[in-house]
């Protein structure tokens, strides 16, 4: 499955292009691709660098934590909470039937 991060965060839609970038990630149930505007690198950080998202950004259930660095904030997505229950059910049904899901 491929998810558009712009749509998830309520940003204006834009046409997909061949140069668009994707991040491949694993949830507890499946591997997914996330369409993103840009990838600026991969960073490792210790658990002590992660701040609980509720302390900084309350009300964003799919954000598990926040890391502060010199470039700004990094939002850590909880991909197991990324989809709502109806979205998860629709995706599971589409994948099991070989169909597509938007």
C-alpha positions in Angstrom: 0.0 0.0 0.0 1.1 3.6 -0.8 -0.1 6.5 1.3 0.1 10.2 0.5 1.5 12.1 3.5 0.1 15.4 2.2 -3.4 14.0 2.3 -2.9 12.6 5.9 -1.8 16.0 7.2 -4.5 18.0 5.3 -2.1 19.7 2.9 -3.2 20.7 -0.6 -3.0 17.9 -3.1 -0.5 18.1 -5.9 0.1 15.9 -9.0 2.5 13.0 -8.6 5.6 13.1 -10.6 8.3 10.5 -11.6 10.8 12.4 -9.3 8.6 12.0 -6.2 10.2 10.3 -3.3 8.8 7.5 -1.1 9.8 6.2 2.3 9.3 2.4 2.8 8.3 1.6 6.4 7.1 -1.4 8.3 4.2 -1.5 10.6 3.4 -4.4 12.9 1.1 -5.8 10.1 2.6 -4.8 6.8 5.2 -2.9 4.8 3.9 0.4 3.4 5.2 3.2 1.1 4.7 6.8 2.1 4.8 9.5 -0.6 6.6 12.5 0.8 7.6 15.9 -0.6 11.3 15.3 0.2 13.7 13.0 2.1 16.4 15.0 3.8 18.3 12.0 5.3 18.0 9.3 7.9 18.9 10.1 11.5 19.4 7.8 14.5 18.6 9.0 17.9 18.5 7.5 21.4 15.3 7.0 23.3 16.3 9.8 25.6 16.1 12.3 22.7 12.4 11.5 22.0 9.8 13.6 23.7 6.3 12.3 24.0 4.2 14.0 21.3 1.4 14.9 23.8 3.8 17.2 25.6 4.4 19.3 22.5 1.6 18.6 20.0 -1.5 17.4 21.8 -4.3 15.9 19.7 -2.2 14.3 17.0 -2.9 10.6 17.7 -0.7 9.3 14.9 2.4 11.2 16.1 4.3 9.1 18.7 7.1 11.5 19.5 9.1 14.5 18.7 12.9 14.9 18.4 14.4 18.4 18.6 17.6 19.0 16.5 19.4 22.0 15.2 17.3 21.9 12.0 14.0 22.0 13.8 11.5 19.3 14.9 11.3 15.7 13.6 7.9 14.1 14.0 7.9 10.4 14.7 4.9 8.7 13.1 3.2 5.8 14.8 2.3 3.9 11.7 0.2 1.4 13.7 -2.1 4.3 14.5 -1.7 6.0 11.1 -4.9 4.5 9.6 -8.4 4.8 11.2 -10.2 1.5 11.9 -12.4 2.0 8.7 -9.3 2.8 6.6 -7.5 -0.3 8.0 -10.5 -2.5 7.3 -10.9 -1.2 3.7 -7.1 -1.7 3.1 -7.2 -5.2 4.5 -10.2 -6.1 2.3 -8.7 -4.6 -0.8 -5.4 -6.4 -0.3 -7.1 -9.7 0.4 -9.3 -9.5 -2.7 -6.5 -8.2 -5.0 -8.3 -4.9 -5.6 -7.2 -1.3 -5.1 -8.0 1.1 -2.3 -7.8 4.9 -2.3 
